[in-house]
């Protein structure tokens, strides 16, 4: 019988990321404001393009993203070394906020990890497909269908109520695109992608 956690060291980066999000949640609100993605400050304070991914609107938002992070870490633990995971997550997070800045002028501010998590999901599904696992195709179809549904119909209203903000569905699309880019780069350059 195999262990539930087969690659313990692959949990280090996600655990540190979750700790970063918890620490960010404990910061005084006036400090948090300096790290939120706000359209008007995106050029003059570019750190917000990355730091916004680690902030959340409330505790429920943090718990939902934390649960998503834990699920993806368990699901794709064999695929993501700490280096590969950080590359995928940070690139997906940055692609998410850059996409919002460039293509979603209706979004004035953004916080949350969900865009980056969609990138991790896409990356993991594609790596499973490369390993010839049927589950990779099922996961990819599922996440693409979810993103497509959100683009056509928006997010479920109960989620907006839980996180006390509108769900930035465009963030999921842009984060997923970032995950796709990283995964394609890793396939083309396996030696440079980290093990």
Secondary structure, DSSP 4 states (H G I P E B T S, - for coil): ---S-S-GGGGHHHHHHHHHHHHHHHS-HHHHTTTSEEGGGTTTSTTHHHHGGG--SSHHHHHHHHHHHHHHHHHTTTT--HHHHHHHHHHHHHHHHHHHHHH-TT--EE--SHHHHHHHHHHHHHHHHHTT-HHHHHHHHHHHHHHHHHHHH---HHHHHHHTS---HHHHHHHHHHHHHHHHHHHHTTTTS--
